[in-house]
Amino acid sequence: MDTIKKINEVLDMIRPYIINDGGDIEFVKYEDNIVYIKMNGTCSGCEFADYTVKDVIEQSLKSEIEEIKEVVNVTDL
C-alpha cells in the first residue's frame, strides 16, 4: 500500500478525537521518512499540542508504518 495513503488512513482514525477537542490535523507532506502535519483549530495554540503530536499521532503512525521516523508539526518549524 502507498505510504501516503496509509498515513492518511491513520490520521483519519485519529481525527475524530482531535475534532472532539476543537482541533484538526492537516497532512502536509511525507519526506525522508518524516511525516509533516499541521495542527489546526484549538490544537494550534494548545499547550498539549506537543504531547498530542508525539505521544498520540507519532506513536499511532509508527505502530502502523514502521519506516516512519518522526512526526513534525509544521508550526514547530
Backbone as JSON Lines, residues from 0, in Angstrom:
{"i":0,"aa":"M","n":[0.84,-1.2,0.0],"ca":[0.0,0.0,0.0],"c":[0.88,1.25,0.0]}
{"i":1,"aa":"D","n":[0.43,2.24,-0.7],"ca":[1.12,3.52,-0.77],"c":[1.24,4.12,0.63]}
{"i":2,"aa":"T","n":[2.44,4.56,0.99],"ca":[2.7,5.09,2.34],"c":[1.84,6.32,2.64]}
{"i":3,"aa":"I","n":[1.71,7.22,1.7],"ca":[0.92,8.44,1.95],"c":[-0.55,8.07,2.17]}
{"i":4,"aa":"K","n":[-1.04,7.11,1.43],"ca":[-2.42,6.66,1.63],"c":[-2.6,6.08,3.02]}
{"i":5,"aa":"K","n":[-1.64,5.27,3.47],"ca":[-1.7,4.67,4.81],"c":[-1.61,5.75,5.89]}
{"i":6,"aa":"I","n":[-0.74,6.74,5.69],"ca":[-0.63,7.85,6.64],"c":[-1.99,8.53,6.79]}
{"i":7,"aa":"N","n":[-2.63,8.84,5.68],"ca":[-3.93,9.5,5.73],"c":[-4.99,8.63,6.38]}
{"i":8,"aa":"E","n":[-4.92,7.32,6.18],"ca":[-5.87,6.42,6.83],"c":[-5.71,6.45,8.35]}
{"i":9,"aa":"V","n":[-4.45,6.45,8.81],"ca":[-4.2,6.51,10.26],"c":[-4.65,7.87,10.81]}
{"i":10,"aa":"L","n":[-4.33,8.94,10.11],"ca":[-4.77,10.27,10.55],"c":[-6.3,10.35,10.6]}
{"i":11,"aa":"D","n":[-6.97,9.71,9.65],"ca":[-8.44,9.71,9.65],"c":[-9.0,8.96,10.86]}
{"i":12,"aa":"M","n":[-8.27,7.97,11.36],"ca":[-8.71,7.25,12.57],"c":[-8.56,8.12,13.81]}
{"i":13,"aa":"I","n":[-7.53,8.96,13.83],"ca":[-7.25,9.84,14.98],"c":[-8.1,11.1,14.94]}
{"i":14,"aa":"R","n":[-8.37,11.57,13.75],"ca":[-9.03,12.87,13.54],"c":[-10.28,13.1,14.4]}
{"i":15,"aa":"P","n":[-11.21,12.14,14.53],"ca":[-12.42,12.4,15.34],"c":[-12.11,12.8,16.79]}
{"i":16,"aa":"Y","n":[-11.06,12.26,17.35],"ca":[-10.68,12.61,18.73],"c":[-10.15,14.04,18.8]}
{"i":17,"aa":"I","n":[-9.4,14.43,17.77],"ca":[-8.86,15.78,17.71],"c":[-9.99,16.79,17.48]}
{"i":18,"aa":"I","n":[-10.88,16.45,16.57],"ca":[-12.03,17.32,16.27],"c":[-12.91,17.49,17.51]}
{"i":19,"aa":"N","n":[-13.05,16.42,18.28],"ca":[-13.85,16.47,19.5],"c":[-13.31,17.51,20.49]}
{"i":20,"aa":"D","n":[-12.01,17.78,20.42],"ca":[-11.4,18.8,21.28],"c":[-11.29,20.16,20.59]}
{"i":21,"aa":"G","n":[-11.94,20.3,19.42],"ca":[-11.97,21.59,18.74],"c":[-10.83,21.83,17.76]}
{"i":22,"aa":"G","n":[-10.07,20.79,17.45],"ca":[-8.94,20.95,16.55],"c":[-9.09,20.08,15.31]}
{"i":23,"aa":"D","n":[-8.0,19.96,14.58],"ca":[-7.95,19.09,13.41],"c":[-6.48,18.86,13.05]}
{"i":24,"aa":"I","n":[-6.25,17.85,12.21],"ca":[-4.92,17.5,11.74],"c":[-4.9,17.68,10.23]}
{"i":25,"aa":"E","n":[-3.91,18.37,9.72],"ca":[-3.75,18.52,8.28],"c":[-2.44,17.85,7.86]}
{"i":26,"aa":"F","n":[-2.51,16.89,6.95],"ca":[-1.31,16.26,6.4],"c":[-0.66,17.27,5.45]}
{"i":27,"aa":"V","n":[0.64,17.52,5.63],"ca":[1.36,18.47,4.8],"c":[2.21,17.74,3.77]}
{"i":28,"aa":"K","n":[3.1,16.85,4.25],"ca":[3.94,16.1,3.32],"c":[4.61,14.94,4.05]}
{"i":29,"aa":"Y","n":[5.14,14.03,3.25],"ca":[5.94,12.9,3.76],"c":[7.25,12.92,3.0]}
{"i":30,"aa":"E","n":[8.36,13.08,3.74],"ca":[9.67,13.23,3.12],"c":[10.74,12.65,4.03]}
{"i":31,"aa":"D","n":[11.61,11.81,3.46],"ca":[12.72,11.21,4.22],"c":[12.24,10.49,5.48]}
{"i":32,"aa":"N","n":[11.13,9.77,5.34],"ca":[10.52,9.0,6.45],"c":[10.03,9.88,7.6]}
{"i":33,"aa":"I","n":[9.8,11.14,7.32],"ca":[9.25,12.08,8.31],"c":[7.9,12.56,7.8]}
{"i":34,"aa":"V","n":[6.91,12.51,8.68],"ca":[5.57,12.99,8.35],"c":[5.43,14.41,8.88]}
{"i":35,"aa":"Y","n":[5.05,15.33,8.01],"ca":[4.84,16.72,8.39],"c":[3.34,16.96,8.44]}
{"i":36,"aa":"I","n":[2.87,17.45,9.57],"ca":[1.46,17.75,9.76],"c":[1.32,19.18,10.25]}
{"i":37,"aa":"K","n":[0.1,19.66,10.24],"ca":[-0.19,20.96,10.84],"c":[-1.41,20.78,11.72]}
{"i":38,"aa":"M","n":[-1.28,21.18,12.97],"ca":[-2.4,21.13,13.91],"c":[-3.2,22.41,13.72]}
{"i":39,"aa":"N","n":[-4.49,22.26,13.54],"ca":[-5.38,23.4,13.3],"c":[-6.4,23.55,14.42]}
{"i":40,"aa":"G","n":[-7.15,24.65,14.37],"ca":[-8.18,24.9,15.37],"c":[-7.57,25.17,16.72]}
{"i":41,"aa":"T","n":[-8.26,24.72,17.76],"ca":[-7.76,24.96,19.11],"c":[-6.45,24.25,19.39]}
{"i":42,"aa":"C","n":[-6.14,23.22,18.6],"ca":[-4.89,22.48,18.79],"c":[-3.66,23.29,18.38]}
{"i":43,"aa":"S","n":[-3.84,24.28,17.51],"ca":[-2.69,25.03,17.01],"c":[-2.0,25.83,18.11]}
{"i":44,"aa":"G","n":[-2.7,26.25,19.13],"ca":[-2.08,27.01,20.2],"c":[-2.16,26.33,21.55]}
{"i":45,"aa":"C","n":[-2.58,25.09,21.55],"ca":[-2.79,24.36,22.81],"c":[-1.47,23.96,23.45]}
{"i":46,"aa":"E","n":[-1.41,24.06,24.76],"ca":[-0.19,23.67,25.47],"c":[0.06,22.17,25.4]}
{"i":47,"aa":"F","n":[-0.96,21.39,25.05],"ca":[-0.8,19.94,24.93],"c":[-0.56,19.47,23.51]}
{"i":48,"aa":"A","n":[-0.37,20.4,22.57],"ca":[-0.18,20.03,21.15],"c":[1.06,19.15,20.97]}
{"i":49,"aa":"D","n":[2.15,19.47,21.65],"ca":[3.36,18.66,21.51],"c":[3.12,17.23,21.99]}
{"i":50,"aa":"Y","n":[2.41,17.09,23.09],"ca":[2.05,15.77,23.59],"c":[1.21,15.03,22.56]}
{"i":51,"aa":"T","n":[0.22,15.69,21.99],"ca":[-0.66,15.07,21.01],"c":[0.14,14.63,19.78]}
{"i":52,"aa":"V","n":[1.03,15.47,19.31],"ca":[1.82,15.14,18.12],"c":[2.74,13.96,18.4]}
{"i":53,"aa":"K","n":[3.49,14.0,19.47],"ca":[4.49,12.95,19.74],"c":[3.89,11.68,20.34]}
{"i":54,"aa":"D","n":[3.04,11.83,21.34],"ca":[2.56,10.65,22.07],"c":[1.31,10.02,21.47]}
{"i":55,"aa":"V","n":[0.59,10.74,20.67],"ca":[-0.62,10.17,20.06],"c":[-0.41,9.95,18.56]}
{"i":56,"aa":"I","n":[-0.18,11.02,17.83],"ca":[-0.09,10.92,16.37],"c":[1.16,10.15,15.94]}
{"i":57,"aa":"E","n":[2.32,10.55,16.45],"ca":[3.56,9.88,16.06],"c":[3.53,8.4,16.43]}
{"i":58,"aa":"Q","n":[3.12,8.07,17.64],"ca":[3.1,6.67,18.05],"c":[2.1,5.86,17.24]}
{"i":59,"aa":"S","n":[0.95,6.44,16.92],"ca":[-0.04,5.74,16.09],"c":[0.5,5.46,14.7]}
{"i":60,"aa":"L","n":[1.14,6.45,14.1],"ca":[1.7,6.27,12.77],"c":[2.85,5.26,12.78]}
{"i":61,"aa":"K","n":[3.74,5.35,13.76],"ca":[4.86,4.43,13.84],"c":[4.4,2.98,14.05]}
{"i":62,"aa":"S","n":[3.33,2.8,14.79],"ca":[2.85,1.44,15.05],"c":[2.25,0.81,13.79]}
{"i":63,"aa":"E","n":[1.77,1.63,12.87],"ca":[1.16,1.14,11.64],"c":[2.12,1.13,10.45]}
{"i":64,"aa":"I","n":[3.1,2.04,10.46],"ca":[4.01,2.21,9.32],"c":[5.43,2.26,9.87]}
{"i":65,"aa":"E","n":[6.12,1.14,9.82],"ca":[7.41,1.02,10.51],"c":[8.51,1.93,9.99]}
{"i":66,"aa":"E","n":[8.44,2.38,8.73],"ca":[9.52,3.22,8.2],"c":[9.46,4.67,8.67]}
{"i":67,"aa":"I","n":[8.37,5.07,9.31],"ca":[8.26,6.44,9.81],"c":[9.21,6.64,10.99]}
{"i":68,"aa":"K","n":[10.03,7.69,10.89],"ca":[10.99,8.01,11.95],"c":[10.44,9.05,12.91]}
{"i":69,"aa":"E","n":[9.63,9.99,12.39],"ca":[9.22,11.11,13.23],"c":[8.0,11.79,12.62]}
{"i":70,"aa":"V","n":[7.25,12.48,13.47],"ca":[6.16,13.35,13.02],"c":[6.49,14.75,13.49]}
{"i":71,"aa":"V","n":[6.42,15.71,12.57],"ca":[6.76,17.1,12.87],"c":[5.55,17.97,12.61]}
{"i":72,"aa":"N","n":[5.21,18.78,13.6],"ca":[4.15,19.78,13.45],"c":[4.78,21.0,12.78]}
{"i":73,"aa":"V","n":[4.33,21.36,11.59],"ca":[4.98,22.43,10.83],"c":[4.97,23.76,11.56]}
{"i":74,"aa":"T","n":[4.1,23.96,12.51],"ca":[4.15,25.2,13.29],"c":[5.37,25.22,14.2]}
{"i":75,"aa":"D","n":[6.01,24.04,14.35],"ca":[7.25,23.95,15.17],"c":[8.47,24.37,14.38]}
{"i":76,"aa":"L","n":[8.34,24.48,13.06],"ca":[9.5,24.78,12.22],"c":[9.8,26.26,12.2]}
